[in-house]
Amino acid sequence: MPEPIEVPGIDTAVIARRLPDVIHLLLNAGRTGPAGLLEVQSPPSEGPRRWITLSDEPSPDEVFTMLGANADARALVVGSIRQADDGIAVQLSVHFHGEAATGDDGERVTRGVHGVVRLADPAASLLGIAEHLAQILGLPFRRPRKHLLTHRADAFLAFLDGLDGAALLSGDPALETERAGEDLLLPLARALTIDPGFGLALRTLAAALFPALESGRVDRAACERIVDLALATHALDSEGCVAIADQIALLGDEARSQAWLEHAVTLDDPMPRAFESLGVTLANANETTRARELWLRGLALDGNPDFYAHLARLAMAERRADEGWDKFLRGLRCIRERALRAAEWADEPRAPCVLLRYLAEHLAEGPAPQDVADAVIGLATLLTDTVERDALRSELPLQSRERATRALLAVDIPDFENRFASASERATNGRDARGALLEMQACLERAPDFWPAMYFAGVALRRLGRLDEALDLMNEVLAQHPGQVDALCEMAEMFDARGNPKRALECVDEALSSEPEDVDFHVLRAVCLEHLDRRAEASAALDRAIELEPGNPSHKRRKRRLLR
């Protein structure tokens, strides 16, 4: 920012920080990438942390050095702003990095983007600058949907102020600690009061609520006042309304969350997930008739298999099994259709974990009709054979992925859950470890990524003395389920048995980071430390085991033996 800029009602430094932030948000179109924003702060040696507003544009080499771990960025955008007759002149320089960094003459390749953020309609001006920048960077550019930006200058300037507060809340806790309270987020509600169609302000408020409470800079009562003020504006962005409702629900305020969802479903262009979330809320309150109506409306809008999942579960709960299985069947066919023709769906697909999770619950209660079983097997074949499998599976949370796999195995293997539980027990404690291993291997043939079968197969192999194979399987378990403490414990015991207590101790310490009060892990840690001749630390580990389990005499006996 080479020269002072005067815009009534807003600090110049906020403009300098947040205009690039808005461009970055427009480039990413609501996603986490591909663009990133570098915020420059003062070093600790200069006293309390502050954002820095630079007087001169830094050189590309200086900024690439600042990037540190992200120095492999393909391009770097730096720029400056200055006063213009009808607004703020923006001058951006795009410096390419890597293979595209230099031209045929050996000089660094630099492209320029120039524009004016006109105070009559600043958001529209920035949209044009962002689109031009995306073309130079070779990024796809998605023009914002209706009710995301604003044509009101006063709303936009209030948004910049609120965006600055939100950035402070999600940043370094030591940054500008004197700024706190609802004034950090109130400008976002003020922007909505001026223009209820300014969805970006609403979405920014939703994203800032949890950091506001977690940081302690804005108390709960202030957050509630701001949320209520925003609701009173009758905001028009359905996606933002659902985002606010989600955040409030996480904070345990079901009444406020429901109020936002009730508003979201009345809008002209409602987000389908508003119908889903409100339906779940009402179903939990036993308002099942209205919940069903909402899910049917959402299904008509969106066709997402999650709606079939909720309708199926409701039908099952009301003892209408035929209707429930029909909804499960329709949902499975919908998942298959979307997986086969993903490019034909305009919206980003949501992971089908809800339907598969509900289906797993009902398969545990009894067999499914043959057409449902055939649909599950067909889907399993699709997820095993197609290139899209990994992308689809990667969106599933670990627990949902495991439930989905269990559902598929329950269709393919009669009485699967009971057989698997029996084989698990035999792998761990029974005489027939070899038979248990064969059953686990049969599971893995049908579901190669089913980590519980990997784990118990590894236990059986360890008991059979095949430690190399057992360790390989435990490593695969950790690849599927990072930090799985039982696998870490098994590996620790095997490494120690093979004379590698150092590696065993690393496994135990990793397990303890997740389960710090597990007595067995502290005892195993003492064993590893003793084998490393670190007796004082081993004694301390046993002291911790005694503290956690004072009634167990074996820990005291072990310590007495250690001290001898």
Secondary structure as GFF3:
##gff-version 3
##sequence-region A 1 564
A	DSSP	alpha_helix	12	28	.	.	.	ID=ss1
A	DSSP	three_ten_helix	44	46	.	.	.	ID=ss2
A	DSSP	alpha_helix	60	67	.	.	.	ID=ss3
A	DSSP	three_ten_helix	68	70	.	.	.	ID=ss4
A	DSSP	beta_strand	75	84	.	.	.	ID=ss5
A	DSSP	beta_strand	87	96	.	.	.	ID=ss6
A	DSSP	three_ten_helix	98	100	.	.	.	ID=ss7
A	DSSP	beta_strand	110	118	.	.	.	ID=ss8
A	DSSP	alpha_helix	122	137	.	.	.	ID=ss9
A	DSSP	alpha_helix	153	169	.	.	.	ID=ss10
A	DSSP	three_ten_helix	182	184	.	.	.	ID=ss11
A	DSSP	alpha_helix	186	194	.	.	.	ID=ss12
A	DSSP	alpha_helix	199	215	.	.	.	ID=ss13
A	DSSP	alpha_helix	220	232	.	.	.	ID=ss14
A	DSSP	alpha_helix	238	250	.	.	.	ID=ss15
A	DSSP	alpha_helix	254	264	.	.	.	ID=ss16
A	DSSP	alpha_helix	272	284	.	.	.	ID=ss17
A	DSSP	alpha_helix	288	302	.	.	.	ID=ss18
A	DSSP	alpha_helix	305	317	.	.	.	ID=ss19
A	DSSP	alpha_helix	321	340	.	.	.	ID=ss20
A	DSSP	three_ten_helix	342	344	.	.	.	ID=ss21
A	DSSP	alpha_helix	353	363	.	.	.	ID=ss22
A	DSSP	alpha_helix	370	385	.	.	.	ID=ss23
A	DSSP	alpha_helix	389	394	.	.	.	ID=ss24
A	DSSP	alpha_helix	398	412	.	.	.	ID=ss25
A	DSSP	alpha_helix	416	428	.	.	.	ID=ss26
A	DSSP	alpha_helix	433	446	.	.	.	ID=ss27
A	DSSP	alpha_helix	451	463	.	.	.	ID=ss28
A	DSSP	alpha_helix	467	480	.	.	.	ID=ss29
A	DSSP	alpha_helix	485	497	.	.	.	ID=ss30
A	DSSP	alpha_helix	501	514	.	.	.	ID=ss31
A	DSSP	alpha_helix	519	531	.	.	.	ID=ss32
A	DSSP	alpha_helix	535	548	.	.	.	ID=ss33
A	DSSP	alpha_helix	553	563	.	.	.	ID=ss34
###
